[in-house]
Amino acid sequence: MFEGHRMELILELLNNGSENVAEVAASVLARCCETLEHQQALADAGGLRSLVSLLAGSVKKQEAALDALAALTKHNQQLSAILIMMDQGAALSLIIRLIRDKSPRMRLLACMCLAHIGKACPAGYGQEDEVRINMLGILMKLLDEPGHVGEDAPGTTNSFIAATFPEKNYFENLLSFC
């Protein structure tokens, strides 16, 4: 998947003007970026920039892009740092805004992406403390959502808490954080 012509093809599909095609391409990438080598190959080919550009698209494109960006930044300090700095922080600001979107799925995916960035990049980003406080409230509300969002929210909440409080006594630290 991440070699030669196949990479070019998936990036062409990702940059396709058709909403459905770009959405499916981003969804495929979200499921294929399991190793640091895959993540880096996609970023080197321009995939990170293409995914960030989808964040300005329709709701479906945004959701697919966030899902893929979460996969790219999972356990990847280098790509997380690049995403934080991309376009002088504009990409990160857009992801942060999406945690307040009206769509529960969008909020969950944005929180997942930010949780992965926070865990992978210990240096963090400027407004991280304020964002984390907001994310905690958002994630708690998402736990009550029906369907896939409610089912996936506990895992994202766990990742967020583990990234925020790497020590073993999460809940004591969580209480002091609030």
C-alpha positions as CSV (number, residue, x, y, z in Angstrom):
1,M,0.0,0.0,0.0
2,F,2.8,2.4,0.9
3,E,5.1,1.8,-2.0
4,G,5.5,3.6,-5.3
5,H,2.4,3.8,-7.5
6,R,0.0,2.7,-4.8
7,M,0.9,5.7,-2.6
8,E,0.5,8.1,-5.6
9,L,-2.9,6.6,-6.4
10,I,-4.2,6.9,-2.8
11,L,-3.0,10.5,-2.7
12,E,-4.7,11.3,-6.0
13,L,-7.9,9.9,-4.6
14,L,-7.4,11.9,-1.4
15,N,-7.0,15.1,-3.4
16,N,-9.9,14.2,-5.7
17,G,-12.6,16.9,-5.9
18,S,-15.3,14.3,-5.3
19,E,-16.4,14.3,-1.7
20,N,-17.1,10.6,-1.6
21,V,-13.8,9.6,-3.2
22,A,-11.7,11.8,-0.8
23,E,-13.7,10.6,2.2
24,V,-13.1,7.0,1.3
25,A,-9.4,7.6,0.6
26,A,-9.0,9.3,4.0
27,S,-10.9,6.4,5.7
28,V,-8.6,3.9,4.0
29,L,-5.5,5.8,5.2
30,A,-6.9,5.8,8.7
31,R,-6.9,2.0,8.7
32,C,-3.5,1.6,7.1
33,C,-1.2,3.8,9.2
34,E,-0.5,1.3,11.8
35,T,3.3,1.5,12.0
36,L,5.7,4.5,12.3
37,E,7.1,3.5,8.8
38,H,3.6,3.7,7.2
39,Q,2.9,7.0,9.0
40,Q,6.2,8.5,7.8
41,A,5.8,7.2,4.3
42,L,2.4,8.9,4.0
43,A,3.7,12.1,5.5
44,D,6.7,12.1,3.2
45,A,4.4,11.7,0.2
46,G,2.4,14.8,1.2
47,G,-0.5,13.0,2.9
48,L,-0.4,15.0,6.1
49,R,-0.9,18.3,4.1
50,S,-3.7,16.7,2.0
51,L,-5.5,15.5,5.1
52,V,-5.2,18.9,6.8
53,S,-6.7,20.5,3.7
54,L,-9.7,18.2,4.0
55,L,-10.5,19.8,7.4
56,A,-11.8,22.8,5.5
57,G,-14.3,20.6,3.5
58,S,-17.6,19.1,4.3
59,V,-18.5,17.3,7.5
60,K,-17.8,13.9,6.0
61,K,-14.4,15.0,4.7
62,Q,-13.6,16.6,8.1
63,E,-14.5,13.4,10.0
64,A,-12.5,11.2,7.7
65,A,-9.5,13.6,7.8
66,L,-9.6,13.7,11.6
67,D,-9.8,9.9,11.8
68,A,-6.7,9.6,9.5
69,L,-4.8,12.4,11.4
70,A,-5.5,10.6,14.6
71,A,-4.0,7.4,13.1
72,L,-1.0,9.4,11.8
73,T,-0.2,11.0,15.1
74,K,-0.8,7.9,17.3
75,H,2.6,7.3,19.1
76,N,4.4,9.6,16.5
77,Q,6.1,12.5,18.1
78,Q,7.6,13.8,14.9
79,L,4.3,13.9,12.9
80,S,2.5,15.3,16.0
81,A,5.1,18.1,16.2
82,I,4.8,18.8,12.5
83,L,1.0,19.0,12.8
84,I,1.3,21.4,15.7
85,M,3.5,23.8,13.7
86,M,1.8,23.4,10.3
87,D,0.7,26.7,8.9
88,Q,1.8,28.5,12.0
89,G,-0.5,26.5,14.1
90,A,-3.6,27.0,11.9
91,A,-4.1,23.2,11.4
92,L,-4.0,22.6,15.2
93,S,-6.4,25.5,15.8
94,L,-8.9,24.0,13.4
95,I,-8.7,20.7,15.2
96,I,-9.2,22.4,18.5
97,R,-12.3,24.2,17.1
98,L,-13.7,20.9,16.0
99,I,-14.0,19.6,19.6
100,R,-16.9,22.0,19.9
101,D,-18.7,21.0,16.7
102,K,-22.3,20.1,16.8
103,S,-21.7,16.6,15.6
104,P,-20.8,14.1,18.4
105,R,-18.7,12.1,16.0
106,M,-16.7,15.1,15.0
107,R,-16.1,16.1,18.6
108,L,-14.9,12.5,19.4
109,L,-12.5,12.4,16.5
110,A,-11.1,15.8,17.2
111,C,-10.6,14.8,20.9
112,M,-9.0,11.5,19.7
113,C,-6.6,13.4,17.4
114,L,-5.7,15.9,20.2
115,A,-5.2,13.1,22.7
116,H,-2.8,11.4,20.4
117,I,-0.9,14.6,19.7
118,G,-0.7,15.3,23.5
119,K,0.6,11.8,24.3
120,A,3.1,11.7,21.4
121,C,4.5,15.2,21.8
122,P,5.4,15.9,25.5
123,A,6.4,19.5,24.7
124,G,2.7,20.1,24.0
125,Y,1.3,23.3,22.4
126,G,0.4,26.7,23.7
127,Q,-3.2,26.5,24.8
128,E,-3.0,22.8,25.8
129,D,-4.1,23.1,29.4
130,E,-7.3,25.0,28.5
131,V,-8.0,22.6,25.7
132,R,-7.5,19.6,28.0
133,I,-10.0,21.0,30.5
134,N,-12.5,21.4,27.7
135,M,-11.8,18.0,26.3
136,L,-12.5,16.3,29.6
137,G,-16.0,17.8,29.8
138,I,-16.6,17.0,26.1
139,L,-15.5,13.4,26.5
140,M,-17.6,12.9,29.7
141,K,-20.7,14.0,27.7
142,L,-19.8,11.8,24.8
143,L,-19.8,8.7,27.0
144,D,-23.6,9.1,27.1
145,E,-24.0,9.3,23.3
146,P,-25.8,6.4,21.6
147,G,-24.1,4.2,18.9
148,H,-20.5,4.2,17.9
149,V,-19.7,7.5,19.5
150,G,-20.7,6.3,22.9
151,E,-19.0,3.0,22.3
152,D,-15.7,4.6,21.2
153,A,-15.7,7.4,23.8
154,P,-14.4,5.3,26.7
155,G,-11.3,4.3,24.8
156,T,-10.6,7.9,23.8
157,T,-11.2,9.1,27.4
158,N,-8.8,6.5,28.7
159,S,-6.1,7.6,26.1
160,F,-6.7,11.2,27.1
161,I,-6.4,10.5,30.8
162,A,-3.3,8.3,30.3
163,A,-1.7,11.1,28.2
164,T,-2.6,13.8,30.6
165,F,-1.6,11.9,33.7
166,P,1.1,9.4,32.9
167,E,1.4,8.4,36.5
168,K,-0.5,5.4,37.9
169,N,-2.9,7.4,40.1
170,Y,-4.9,8.9,37.3
171,F,-8.0,9.8,39.2
172,E,-6.3,11.6,42.1
173,N,-4.4,13.7,39.5
174,L,-7.6,14.1,37.5
175,L,-9.4,15.6,40.5
176,S,-6.5,18.0,41.2
177,F,-6.5,19.0,37.5
178,C,-10.1,20.1,37.7
